[in-house]
Amino acid sequence: MSVPRVSIGVPVHNGDRYIAETFDSLLAQTFDDFELIISDNASTDSTEEICRSYARRDERVRYFRNATNLGVASNYRCVLQSSSGEYFRWANCDDLFAPESLARCAEVLDRDPSVVLTYPKTKLIDARGEIIGEYEDRLHLVSPRASQRFVQVCERLGLVHVYYGLVRASVLRKTRLIRRFPGGDIPLVAELALYGKFWEIPEVLFYRRFHAGALSSYTEAQRQECFDPKRRGRPSLRTWKTLLAHVGSVWRAPVGAREKLALSVFLTKSAIWSRSALADEVSTAMRQPRGRMWRL
C-alpha cells in the first residue's frame, strides 16, 4: 500500500454518540488520498464496535485501542505517531467536515511552502447538528516575521479551531505537541506560528459541535483529569504552564536573536499582565496536601 498524502487522526474516548457521523463526513472527502487513524482510549461504550466496523469497510481506516485511558494529550500524540502522511489533521470524534475541506486545505499547502497550517472558516452546531452560530478565528497570519505571528496567536486565539486544520507533519513533529494540561493545545498553535504562516480559507468547511458531553462543558478539574488521568485532583496550573511552554517554544524556534529578544519582551509583559492569575495558582497549589503539592 502506498504512503498517503494526508493522515487524519481521530483520538476518541466513549464517543459512540457522534463518531459514525464524524467518520461519514471524513470518508466523504473529495480528496481521497488519506489514511484515517483512530486511537481508542479504552472506551467502555460501543465506540470500539463502531470503529472496527468502519475499519472492515474501508481500507483507509486503521483502528488502535489503548489498554488503559492515557488521557487526551497522550491519545492525540498516539494518532500522530502512527501516521505517515506528508500532511496531518486531527479530528474530534463529534465534529463535522464539509466534503471539500481536505482538498481545499491541501491545495494551500501544495501551493505555498511558507504556510505550515491552513484551516477553513467555522460554524458552530449543537447536539442535533443544527447551526447555532458562526465564529471568526482571525488567524490568517501571513507576516514574514515569526514574532508578529506568535504575538497575534497569543492575542487572538479563543476557540482553538485552527488546531483541526491541516498541518505539515514534518513541522508538527518539531514541536512539543499538545501539553498535558487544560488548554495544552494553545502552546502548540503558538509554537507552529514560529515555523511559518497560517492561511485561512474563506469558506465554511468545518462544523464544531457543542453538546453536554463535550470537553468544553467540563470544569477545570474535570478537564485536568481528561488531559492527564495521573493528575486527578491536582491543580492544573494552566497559566504557569502555558507561559513556560511559550518560553520553551521561543528558545527552541529557528529564529534569529533579534526575534527571540522581541518575543522574550512580549512574554515578560504577558507575565506581568497575568500576575494575578499566576499568584492565584501558586496560592491554590500551596493549599494542597504536602505530598501532593510536591508532585505538581
Backbone bond lengths (Angstrom), bond angles and torsions (degrees), N, CA, C in turn:
res aa  C-N    CA-C-N  psi(-1)  N-CA   C-N-CA  omega(-1)  CA-C   N-CA-C  phi
1 M - - - 1.473 - - 1.532 109.30 -
2 S 1.314 118.18 131.18 1.461 122.09 -177.68 1.526 110.82 -72.57
3 V 1.330 115.15 158.18 1.461 120.37 179.22 1.528 108.92 -73.00
4 P 1.318 118.82 128.00 1.469 121.01 -179.16 1.521 111.51 -72.57
5 R 1.324 116.85 154.62 1.464 121.21 176.43 1.521 111.13 -68.86
6 V 1.333 116.13 -36.44 1.467 121.58 -172.90 1.526 110.06 -127.73
7 S 1.322 114.77 142.39 1.466 121.36 171.11 1.523 108.41 -115.76
8 I 1.328 116.18 133.88 1.463 122.18 174.66 1.516 107.55 -114.82
9 G 1.318 117.27 123.35 1.457 121.86 -178.58 1.514 111.08 -107.37
10 V 1.329 116.11 126.16 1.469 121.41 178.68 1.522 108.91 -118.03
11 P 1.329 118.02 98.38 1.451 120.50 172.79 1.533 108.79 -82.09
12 V 1.329 117.94 137.80 1.463 119.45 -174.81 1.525 111.32 -146.73
13 H 1.320 114.57 146.22 1.466 121.69 170.48 1.524 107.13 -143.86
14 N 1.312 116.66 115.78 1.468 122.67 -179.60 1.532 111.34 50.28
15 G 1.313 114.83 58.18 1.464 120.04 -176.71 1.516 114.10 -111.73
16 D 1.344 117.21 27.34 1.463 118.81 -172.09 1.522 114.47 -67.34
17 R 1.318 118.06 -17.29 1.466 119.35 -176.66 1.526 112.53 -67.00
18 Y 1.336 117.10 -38.13 1.464 119.89 -173.40 1.523 114.59 -123.11
19 I 1.331 117.84 -8.68 1.468 118.57 -166.32 1.531 113.34 -65.71
20 A 1.317 118.34 -31.83 1.469 119.38 177.75 1.525 110.65 -64.23
21 E 1.326 116.23 -39.53 1.464 120.14 178.22 1.524 110.51 -64.96
22 T 1.329 116.74 -39.34 1.465 121.03 176.76 1.520 110.86 -63.61
23 F 1.335 117.18 -47.22 1.469 120.58 178.42 1.525 111.22 -58.63
24 D 1.322 116.73 -42.93 1.463 120.02 -179.07 1.529 110.89 -60.33
25 S 1.345 116.60 -39.90 1.470 119.42 -179.63 1.524 110.60 -69.41
26 L 1.325 117.71 -34.82 1.469 120.82 -179.60 1.523 111.62 -74.66
27 L 1.305 117.08 -41.06 1.462 120.32 -177.93 1.522 112.38 -75.39
28 A 1.334 117.02 -12.04 1.470 121.28 178.21 1.531 112.12 -91.96
29 Q 1.325 117.92 10.03 1.458 120.73 -178.94 1.528 111.35 -62.66
30 T 1.322 116.15 140.88 1.463 120.37 177.71 1.526 111.05 -69.75
31 F 1.320 117.58 -26.47 1.462 123.16 172.79 1.532 106.04 -90.10
32 D 1.323 117.29 113.21 1.465 119.06 -170.52 1.523 115.18 -110.51
33 D 1.342 117.43 5.21 1.461 120.28 -179.88 1.532 109.46 -87.19
34 F 1.318 116.09 70.40 1.463 120.41 -178.06 1.527 110.82 -146.04
35 E 1.320 114.63 161.59 1.454 122.08 169.95 1.519 108.17 -112.93
36 L 1.317 116.32 146.53 1.464 122.24 179.37 1.518 107.62 -115.58
37 I 1.329 115.37 111.20 1.465 121.40 -174.95 1.523 109.10 -105.65
38 I 1.325 116.65 123.24 1.458 122.10 179.54 1.518 108.89 -110.57
39 S 1.324 116.32 128.52 1.463 121.17 174.03 1.526 107.58 -117.91
40 D 1.318 115.31 108.71 1.463 122.64 -176.34 1.525 109.19 -91.17
41 N 1.327 115.70 118.35 1.463 121.55 -175.61 1.533 110.57 -86.29
42 A 1.349 115.79 62.21 1.463 122.46 176.38 1.526 112.15 55.80
43 S 1.329 116.19 48.65 1.468 120.65 179.44 1.528 110.95 -61.55
44 T 1.337 115.09 147.64 1.459 120.63 179.19 1.528 111.74 -112.62
45 D 1.326 117.93 1.54 1.465 121.49 176.56 1.534 108.30 -99.14
46 S 1.305 118.38 -152.73 1.471 120.60 -177.37 1.527 112.88 -91.24
47 T 1.336 117.81 17.05 1.470 121.32 179.33 1.525 111.91 -56.12
48 E 1.331 117.15 -45.86 1.467 120.01 -177.24 1.527 111.01 -59.59
49 E 1.309 117.09 -45.68 1.465 121.03 -178.88 1.534 110.87 -61.22
50 I 1.333 116.78 -42.90 1.466 120.85 -179.57 1.529 110.13 -64.81
51 C 1.326 116.31 -46.26 1.468 120.40 -178.07 1.525 111.78 -63.11
52 R 1.317 116.74 -43.37 1.467 119.94 -179.71 1.529 111.10 -64.76
53 S 1.321 116.67 -33.93 1.462 118.98 178.66 1.522 111.10 -65.75
54 Y 1.335 117.86 -38.02 1.467 121.18 177.20 1.532 110.98 -70.00
55 A 1.341 116.77 -36.87 1.467 119.94 178.95 1.523 111.16 -65.89
56 R 1.330 117.31 -35.60 1.473 120.12 176.98 1.520 111.37 -69.88
57 R 1.323 115.63 -30.13 1.462 121.23 -173.02 1.531 112.75 -83.29
58 D 1.341 117.39 -30.30 1.470 120.99 -172.61 1.530 109.16 -136.76
59 E 1.316 117.20 121.10 1.472 121.34 -175.74 1.518 113.30 -67.65
60 R 1.327 118.21 -13.54 1.461 120.48 176.76 1.525 112.31 -75.60
61 V 1.327 117.18 -14.20 1.466 122.01 -175.08 1.521 109.97 -94.25
62 R 1.344 115.67 128.23 1.464 121.64 174.84 1.527 108.53 -122.31
63 Y 1.324 115.74 132.86 1.469 121.10 -175.07 1.527 110.09 -117.60
64 F 1.327 115.95 130.27 1.459 123.19 174.73 1.525 108.61 -126.17
65 R 1.303 116.47 145.24 1.464 120.72 179.46 1.526 109.57 -127.18
66 N 1.336 116.13 124.74 1.456 121.27 176.59 1.526 109.30 -79.22
67 A 1.333 116.57 141.52 1.465 120.74 -178.69 1.519 112.23 -67.35
68 T 1.334 115.85 -30.71 1.460 121.58 177.71 1.527 109.04 -133.37
69 N 1.317 116.04 165.66 1.465 121.31 178.32 1.524 108.80 -75.89
70 L 1.317 116.44 109.89 1.465 121.91 -177.78 1.522 112.74 -83.08
71 G 1.321 117.04 -12.68 1.458 120.87 -174.59 1.522 110.83 96.79
72 V 1.327 114.92 160.44 1.466 121.47 -176.56 1.522 111.88 -58.00
73 A 1.329 116.90 -49.94 1.467 120.16 -173.68 1.525 111.60 -60.81
74 S 1.328 116.91 -47.90 1.465 119.88 -178.71 1.519 111.39 -66.35
75 N 1.330 117.33 -35.30 1.458 119.44 -179.69 1.525 111.73 -69.74
76 Y 1.334 116.83 -35.62 1.468 119.69 175.10 1.527 110.32 -64.33
77 R 1.317 116.68 -34.91 1.454 119.96 177.42 1.530 111.09 -69.16
78 C 1.342 116.22 -35.54 1.462 120.50 -177.54 1.526 111.92 -59.12
79 V 1.343 116.96 -44.43 1.469 118.15 -176.69 1.528 111.15 -67.82
80 L 1.324 117.25 -34.35 1.468 119.28 176.96 1.519 110.88 -67.33
81 Q 1.325 116.56 -43.12 1.467 120.57 -178.95 1.523 111.91 -62.46
82 S 1.329 117.04 -27.72 1.466 121.14 -178.86 1.528 112.61 -89.24
83 S 1.329 117.35 -1.04 1.463 121.06 -173.71 1.529 111.85 -90.79
84 S 1.334 115.22 161.56 1.466 120.40 -179.80 1.524 113.18 -136.12
85 G 1.335 118.17 -2.92 1.450 121.60 -175.71 1.523 113.98 -73.21
86 E 1.315 115.66 157.83 1.466 122.11 176.14 1.526 110.44 -66.75
87 Y 1.322 115.83 -36.74 1.458 121.97 178.45 1.533 108.49 -116.22
88 F 1.334 115.37 152.17 1.463 119.93 -175.62 1.529 110.39 -135.84
89 R 1.325 115.37 144.06 1.468 121.68 175.27 1.524 108.92 -139.17
90 W 1.349 116.47 133.15 1.454 120.92 167.38 1.521 108.54 -86.22
91 A 1.328 116.81 148.37 1.455 121.52 175.92 1.519 108.93 -138.21
92 N 1.321 117.03 126.18 1.457 120.76 174.29 1.524 109.95 -67.40
93 C 1.318 116.10 155.89 1.458 120.68 -177.32 1.525 113.29 -80.08
94 D 1.339 117.45 6.11 1.470 119.15 179.94 1.532 112.97 -132.04
95 D 1.315 117.83 -1.20 1.468 121.12 179.43 1.525 110.58 -91.78
96 L 1.346 115.83 168.06 1.462 121.35 -178.08 1.527 110.45 -127.47
97 F 1.334 115.28 150.26 1.459 122.12 -179.17 1.524 109.39 -127.27
98 A 1.326 116.35 132.03 1.462 120.53 176.49 1.532 109.71 -64.27
99 P 1.330 118.69 152.94 1.475 121.14 -176.50 1.526 114.29 -57.04
100 E 1.337 117.75 -31.57 1.472 120.73 -177.52 1.528 113.17 -88.26
101 S 1.321 117.54 -0.85 1.471 120.94 -172.85 1.522 112.75 -56.56
102 L 1.310 116.94 -51.77 1.456 120.22 -176.25 1.525 111.73 -66.90
103 A 1.322 117.08 -41.32 1.465 120.91 -179.59 1.521 111.39 -62.52
104 R 1.316 116.52 -45.03 1.463 120.51 -178.19 1.527 110.90 -65.38
105 C 1.326 116.90 -38.79 1.466 119.96 179.24 1.530 111.15 -69.51
106 A 1.326 116.39 -43.17 1.469 119.54 179.96 1.523 111.53 -62.69
107 E 1.320 117.25 -35.84 1.470 121.79 178.20 1.532 110.63 -58.17
108 V 1.321 116.49 -42.19 1.466 120.55 -178.46 1.521 110.47 -65.20
109 L 1.332 117.73 -47.92 1.460 120.53 -178.38 1.526 111.44 -67.00
110 D 1.322 117.06 -34.83 1.469 120.03 176.87 1.524 111.31 -65.89
111 R 1.317 116.04 -35.56 1.464 121.62 -173.79 1.520 113.44 -79.91
112 D 1.338 117.17 -36.15 1.466 120.52 -170.57 1.523 110.98 -131.27
113 P 1.330 118.77 102.37 1.471 121.66 -178.38 1.523 114.02 -67.24
114 S 1.339 118.08 -13.13 1.463 119.72 178.86 1.533 112.32 -79.55
115 V 1.332 116.30 -12.09 1.467 121.34 178.78 1.526 109.03 -89.87
116 V 1.331 116.84 127.80 1.468 120.43 178.84 1.520 112.02 -103.11
117 L 1.336 117.07 -21.23 1.470 120.94 -178.14 1.517 108.60 -144.28
118 T 1.318 115.86 134.38 1.458 119.82 175.21 1.524 108.83 -133.57
119 Y 1.321 115.64 143.32 1.463 120.07 -174.87 1.533 109.01 -147.48
120 P 1.335 117.82 153.12 1.463 120.77 177.45 1.521 111.57 -94.81
121 K 1.301 116.24 170.34 1.453 120.57 173.33 1.521 110.30 -67.33
122 T 1.347 115.36 161.24 1.455 121.79 -171.20 1.524 112.05 -123.84
123 K 1.328 115.43 145.36 1.454 121.83 163.02 1.523 108.23 -119.41
124 L 1.318 115.80 146.57 1.458 121.78 -179.89 1.518 109.12 -94.64
125 I 1.335 116.48 136.19 1.456 121.07 178.66 1.522 110.25 -124.64
126 D 1.335 116.01 159.48 1.460 120.20 -179.94 1.520 110.80 -97.98
127 A 1.330 115.76 -169.05 1.460 120.71 -176.90 1.518 112.54 -59.85
128 R 1.321 117.84 -29.54 1.469 121.94 -178.93 1.527 113.08 -90.82
129 G 1.338 116.36 -1.33 1.456 120.18 -178.68 1.505 114.00 87.72
130 E 1.330 116.81 7.82 1.462 121.26 178.41 1.529 110.07 -80.27
131 I 1.321 116.07 140.19 1.468 120.40 -179.46 1.526 109.74 -71.48
132 I 1.328 115.81 127.90 1.469 121.22 -179.52 1.523 112.47 -115.42
133 G 1.327 118.01 -2.96 1.456 119.61 178.50 1.511 112.24 165.16
134 E 1.312 114.43 174.34 1.462 121.73 175.37 1.518 108.70 -117.59
135 Y 1.326 116.12 161.52 1.462 119.84 -179.62 1.521 109.77 -139.81
136 E 1.311 115.82 131.07 1.467 121.46 177.91 1.526 109.38 -99.16
137 D 1.315 116.71 113.49 1.466 120.91 -179.54 1.529 112.54 -75.14
138 R 1.335 117.21 -34.44 1.472 123.18 179.42 1.530 111.13 57.70
139 L 1.325 116.14 38.97 1.463 119.51 -178.56 1.529 111.98 -121.70
140 H 1.335 114.31 37.51 1.466 119.94 170.03 1.526 105.55 -81.70
141 L 1.317 117.25 94.08 1.464 123.04 -169.04 1.528 109.57 -110.77
142 V 1.310 116.17 101.94 1.466 120.02 -175.19 1.525 112.52 -120.01
143 S 1.319 117.31 13.93 1.464 119.53 176.15 1.524 109.71 -64.28
144 P 1.336 118.06 141.34 1.466 119.85 176.77 1.525 112.56 -73.30
145 R 1.336 116.74 -11.07 1.473 120.65 -178.05 1.524 110.44 -95.56
146 A 1.332 115.62 123.89 1.460 120.46 179.83 1.523 111.75 -61.73
147 S 1.322 116.75 -36.89 1.461 120.14 -178.33 1.521 111.19 -63.31
148 Q 1.323 118.12 -39.60 1.463 120.89 178.73 1.521 111.08 -66.56
149 R 1.318 116.97 -41.61 1.470 119.93 179.27 1.532 110.46 -64.31
150 F 1.312 117.03 -42.96 1.470 121.57 -179.66 1.527 110.74 -61.56
151 V 1.309 116.74 -47.66 1.467 120.98 179.86 1.530 110.50 -62.04
152 Q 1.327 117.00 -40.77 1.460 120.06 179.47 1.522 111.63 -62.79
153 V 1.331 117.26 -38.51 1.467 119.74 175.85 1.525 110.09 -62.14
154 C 1.310 117.06 -48.73 1.464 120.87 -177.71 1.521 112.11 -62.27
155 E 1.318 117.11 -34.83 1.464 120.60 -176.95 1.531 112.97 -84.57
156 R 1.332 117.91 -26.03 1.465 120.28 -172.20 1.525 114.79 -108.13
157 L 1.318 117.52 -20.67 1.459 119.90 -171.04 1.520 111.25 -65.49
158 G 1.320 116.02 126.56 1.461 121.87 176.91 1.511 108.42 -123.32
159 L 1.340 116.22 -100.42 1.457 120.59 170.66 1.535 107.04 -71.75
160 V 1.317 116.14 127.50 1.466 119.45 -168.24 1.534 110.50 -88.07
161 H 1.344 116.04 61.14 1.455 120.28 -178.81 1.519 112.43 -70.15
162 V 1.329 117.04 -30.76 1.466 119.35 -178.09 1.527 111.32 -61.61
163 Y 1.322 116.51 -20.18 1.461 121.85 177.82 1.526 111.09 -59.13
164 Y 1.336 116.38 -24.43 1.469 121.39 -179.14 1.523 111.63 -103.02
165 G 1.334 115.47 20.94 1.451 120.60 171.75 1.515 109.84 -81.39
166 L 1.323 116.19 -168.91 1.463 121.97 179.44 1.531 108.36 -104.26
167 V 1.329 116.14 131.29 1.471 122.61 -172.69 1.526 109.68 -125.18
168 R 1.314 115.56 149.33 1.467 119.71 171.89 1.538 107.65 -70.08
169 A 1.313 116.97 118.16 1.466 121.08 -175.45 1.527 111.88 -61.10
170 S 1.312 117.25 -35.87 1.467 120.50 -179.02 1.521 111.50 -63.19
171 V 1.338 116.62 -36.01 1.465 120.75 177.61 1.522 109.95 -75.36
172 L 1.314 116.71 -42.45 1.461 120.63 -179.18 1.525 111.09 -56.83
173 R 1.312 116.76 -38.36 1.472 120.30 -177.95 1.528 112.78 -72.95
174 K 1.316 117.86 -11.03 1.464 120.82 175.66 1.521 111.90 -82.81
175 T 1.325 117.22 -13.97 1.459 121.62 -176.90 1.525 110.56 -89.79
176 R 1.337 115.25 176.17 1.462 121.39 174.60 1.531 111.88 -88.39
177 L 1.327 116.87 6.36 1.462 123.06 176.20 1.528 111.46 60.04
178 I 1.321 116.63 -163.19 1.454 121.68 -178.04 1.529 109.09 -71.76
179 R 1.325 116.10 136.91 1.461 120.58 -179.59 1.528 110.54 -88.29
180 R 1.330 116.16 164.92 1.463 121.23 -173.34 1.530 112.81 -93.58
181 F 1.324 115.89 50.95 1.463 120.96 175.17 1.515 108.44 -151.39
182 P 1.334 118.62 158.14 1.469 120.64 -179.70 1.526 110.75 -54.62
183 G 1.319 115.92 132.48 1.459 119.29 -175.25 1.508 112.38 81.07
184 G 1.339 117.37 15.19 1.463 120.85 -178.58 1.506 114.56 -67.76
185 D 1.344 116.43 -9.00 1.460 120.02 175.19 1.525 112.12 -82.03
186 I 1.334 116.99 -20.09 1.468 120.68 -178.16 1.534 111.94 -64.13
187 P 1.347 119.68 -49.64 1.470 118.65 178.03 1.523 112.90 -59.92
188 L 1.333 116.87 -32.25 1.464 119.30 179.01 1.522 110.94 -65.84
189 V 1.334 117.42 -45.91 1.467 120.19 179.63 1.527 110.21 -61.03
190 A 1.332 116.55 -44.16 1.467 120.06 179.08 1.528 111.09 -63.19
191 E 1.327 116.70 -39.84 1.467 120.22 179.98 1.531 110.78 -65.07
192 L 1.315 117.29 -40.13 1.468 120.07 178.46 1.525 111.44 -59.56
193 A 1.336 116.63 -34.39 1.465 120.51 -179.80 1.523 111.86 -65.09
194 L 1.313 118.08 -20.45 1.460 121.51 177.19 1.535 111.57 -75.79
195 Y 1.317 116.47 -16.98 1.472 121.19 -176.45 1.520 113.44 -99.80
196 G 1.330 117.32 -16.13 1.451 118.35 -179.72 1.516 112.64 173.24
197 K 1.315 115.64 -173.42 1.463 122.50 -172.94 1.534 111.52 -84.22
198 F 1.340 115.20 156.76 1.462 123.13 171.16 1.528 107.55 -108.54
199 W 1.331 116.23 137.94 1.462 119.92 -178.78 1.526 109.65 -124.18
200 E 1.334 116.10 122.13 1.456 120.85 177.60 1.523 110.12 -93.48
201 I 1.314 116.94 125.17 1.463 122.60 174.41 1.526 107.89 -82.49
202 P 1.325 119.15 123.82 1.468 121.95 -171.65 1.531 113.91 -79.61
203 E 1.310 116.84 41.26 1.456 122.41 177.69 1.527 108.51 -134.90
204 V 1.316 117.23 144.83 1.465 121.35 177.28 1.529 108.08 -80.27
205 L 1.336 115.17 108.05 1.464 121.13 -177.48 1.525 111.87 -130.04
206 F 1.348 116.72 4.70 1.467 121.92 -178.86 1.519 108.81 -132.63
207 Y 1.339 115.73 137.34 1.456 121.28 -177.36 1.533 108.52 -126.55
208 R 1.322 115.54 107.82 1.465 122.50 -177.56 1.532 109.17 -89.67
209 R 1.337 115.51 124.06 1.453 119.71 -175.89 1.529 111.47 -94.64
210 F 1.323 115.18 131.93 1.460 122.10 173.24 1.525 108.17 -112.74
211 H 1.340 116.18 127.84 1.461 120.81 -179.88 1.521 108.69 -155.38
212 A 1.314 116.25 171.93 1.462 121.05 -172.67 1.526 112.93 -61.98
213 G 1.321 118.13 -29.49 1.456 120.26 -178.39 1.514 114.82 -92.98
214 A 1.332 117.79 3.08 1.471 121.02 -178.52 1.521 110.90 -73.30
215 L 1.327 115.54 152.08 1.464 120.76 179.79 1.520 111.49 -58.53
216 S 1.323 116.84 -30.98 1.467 120.97 -179.34 1.521 112.51 -64.61
217 S 1.342 117.85 -17.61 1.468 121.23 -179.51 1.526 112.34 -91.34
218 Y 1.347 118.16 -3.13 1.459 121.80 -176.12 1.525 111.75 -82.21
219 T 1.335 115.55 159.64 1.461 121.00 171.47 1.524 108.60 -75.59
220 E 1.326 116.87 167.78 1.464 121.13 179.48 1.526 110.86 -59.55
221 A 1.338 116.40 -41.75 1.474 119.78 179.89 1.526 111.07 -64.59
222 Q 1.322 116.77 -40.58 1.465 120.49 178.28 1.525 111.33 -65.75
223 R 1.340 115.73 -39.18 1.475 118.99 178.31 1.520 110.66 -63.94
224 Q 1.351 116.31 -40.85 1.459 119.42 -179.83 1.524 110.56 -60.64
225 E 1.320 116.84 -43.68 1.461 120.13 178.54 1.526 111.32 -64.33
226 C 1.343 116.83 -37.76 1.465 120.25 178.48 1.519 111.52 -65.56
227 F 1.323 116.96 -42.41 1.459 120.10 -178.65 1.521 111.42 -68.48
228 D 1.339 116.38 -37.78 1.466 120.34 -178.74 1.533 108.69 -151.47
229 P 1.347 117.72 97.55 1.471 120.35 -177.95 1.523 113.98 -57.22
230 K 1.327 117.89 -24.10 1.463 120.46 179.88 1.527 112.40 -68.50
231 R 1.338 116.31 -17.19 1.466 119.83 -177.94 1.533 111.98 -103.64
232 R 1.303 116.64 23.84 1.455 120.89 179.03 1.531 110.87 -58.08
233 G 1.327 114.48 130.03 1.456 120.23 177.53 1.515 115.16 84.27
234 R 1.306 118.14 -1.55 1.468 120.83 179.43 1.530 110.08 -102.50
235 P 1.312 117.81 149.08 1.469 119.77 178.40 1.524 110.63 -63.82
236 S 1.323 115.91 145.36 1.469 119.84 -175.23 1.528 113.36 -75.98
237 L 1.344 116.86 -27.61 1.479 120.75 -175.78 1.525 110.91 52.47
238 R 1.327 114.95 40.27 1.461 121.23 -174.25 1.529 113.00 -55.44
239 T 1.345 118.23 -46.17 1.465 120.61 -175.91 1.520 111.15 -65.50
240 W 1.347 116.18 -45.23 1.458 120.04 178.84 1.536 111.21 -61.95
241 K 1.312 116.17 -46.65 1.466 119.50 -175.50 1.525 111.67 -68.39
242 T 1.324 116.47 -36.21 1.462 119.29 176.87 1.524 110.49 -64.05
243 L 1.333 116.14 -45.93 1.465 120.56 179.89 1.531 110.81 -60.64
244 L 1.327 117.39 -47.71 1.457 120.73 -178.92 1.528 111.51 -65.98
245 A 1.340 116.59 -35.10 1.466 119.74 176.49 1.525 110.40 -64.08
246 H 1.334 117.04 -41.40 1.468 120.83 177.46 1.532 110.91 -61.44
247 V 1.319 116.69 -42.46 1.474 120.40 179.73 1.532 109.98 -60.54
248 G 1.337 115.90 -46.79 1.460 119.32 178.90 1.517 112.33 -61.72
249 S 1.335 116.45 -40.49 1.466 120.57 179.85 1.524 111.28 -61.10
250 V 1.333 115.66 -43.05 1.462 120.65 -178.44 1.527 110.93 -62.67
251 W 1.303 117.04 -44.67 1.461 119.18 -175.75 1.525 113.27 -76.90
252 R 1.337 117.26 -17.76 1.472 119.79 173.90 1.519 112.64 -88.89
253 A 1.318 117.77 -16.89 1.462 122.11 -170.72 1.534 111.83 -68.40
254 P 1.339 116.77 148.93 1.464 122.04 179.49 1.523 111.46 -82.33
255 V 1.337 117.15 60.25 1.458 122.00 179.26 1.523 108.74 -125.59
256 G 1.329 115.61 160.95 1.455 120.97 -176.35 1.515 113.74 -74.90
257 A 1.323 115.09 172.15 1.463 121.66 -176.52 1.528 111.63 -61.42
258 R 1.339 117.56 -39.21 1.464 119.84 -179.26 1.523 111.07 -63.90
259 E 1.327 116.43 -41.45 1.462 120.30 177.93 1.531 110.99 -64.60
260 K 1.316 116.37 -42.23 1.469 119.71 179.86 1.525 111.11 -64.85
261 L 1.319 116.66 -35.67 1.461 119.71 177.38 1.528 110.21 -65.37
262 A 1.334 116.71 -45.07 1.466 120.53 179.19 1.528 110.85 -60.77
263 L 1.319 116.03 -41.39 1.460 120.27 179.56 1.525 111.34 -68.75
264 S 1.316 117.26 -36.55 1.464 121.01 178.68 1.524 110.82 -65.42
265 V 1.316 116.19 -38.85 1.471 120.11 176.71 1.532 109.77 -63.67
266 F 1.325 116.33 -43.92 1.467 120.00 179.08 1.523 111.18 -60.88
267 L 1.336 117.99 -44.02 1.458 120.80 -178.36 1.521 111.60 -68.99
268 T 1.323 117.25 -32.93 1.465 120.22 174.99 1.523 110.57 -63.53
269 K 1.331 116.06 -44.65 1.463 120.06 176.60 1.526 111.18 -62.97
270 S 1.338 116.47 -38.73 1.460 120.74 178.69 1.525 110.78 -61.95
271 A 1.335 116.33 -39.78 1.461 120.07 178.73 1.527 110.92 -64.17
272 I 1.319 115.85 -38.47 1.468 120.09 178.67 1.526 110.15 -66.84
273 W 1.331 116.91 -43.48 1.469 121.03 179.24 1.533 110.77 -64.08
274 S 1.322 116.57 -29.89 1.471 120.79 -176.26 1.526 112.27 -99.23
275 R 1.304 117.92 15.67 1.459 120.08 -171.84 1.533 113.27 -60.83
276 S 1.315 117.73 -34.22 1.462 119.59 179.45 1.531 110.76 -65.99
277 A 1.338 116.19 -45.34 1.462 120.00 178.53 1.527 111.25 -64.63
278 L 1.337 116.67 -39.48 1.466 120.36 178.21 1.522 111.13 -63.16
279 A 1.325 116.17 -42.36 1.466 120.77 179.66 1.528 110.96 -66.53
280 D 1.322 116.77 -40.50 1.464 120.47 179.18 1.524 111.34 -62.47
281 E 1.329 115.96 -39.07 1.461 118.64 -179.65 1.526 111.23 -67.53
282 V 1.327 117.39 -38.59 1.467 120.30 176.65 1.521 109.96 -63.41
283 S 1.331 116.10 -43.31 1.461 120.63 179.63 1.526 110.99 -61.10
284 T 1.321 116.73 -43.02 1.464 121.00 178.59 1.525 110.76 -63.51
285 A 1.323 116.93 -42.77 1.461 121.06 179.72 1.526 111.55 -63.71
286 M 1.325 116.95 -38.37 1.461 121.19 -179.02 1.524 112.34 -67.76
287 R 1.332 116.33 -22.82 1.461 119.32 179.57 1.522 112.44 -84.24
288 Q 1.330 117.09 -4.50 1.455 120.81 176.63 1.522 110.06 -70.36
289 P 1.363 117.52 152.42 1.469 119.22 171.92 1.518 109.82 -53.01
290 R 1.325 117.06 145.36 1.463 121.57 -169.71 1.526 113.12 -54.60
291 G 1.327 117.09 -45.66 1.463 119.40 -178.04 1.509 111.72 -62.58
292 R 1.346 115.97 -39.87 1.472 119.63 -179.30 1.510 110.56 -70.67
293 M 1.337 117.40 -37.93 1.458 120.85 -177.45 1.523 110.54 -59.45
294 W 1.324 117.24 -40.47 1.470 119.44 -176.91 1.516 112.70 -71.81
295 R 1.345 116.48 -11.31 1.455 119.11 178.47 1.517 112.60 -99.61
296 L 1.328 117.50 10.52 1.464 120.68 -177.89 1.521 110.83 -63.66
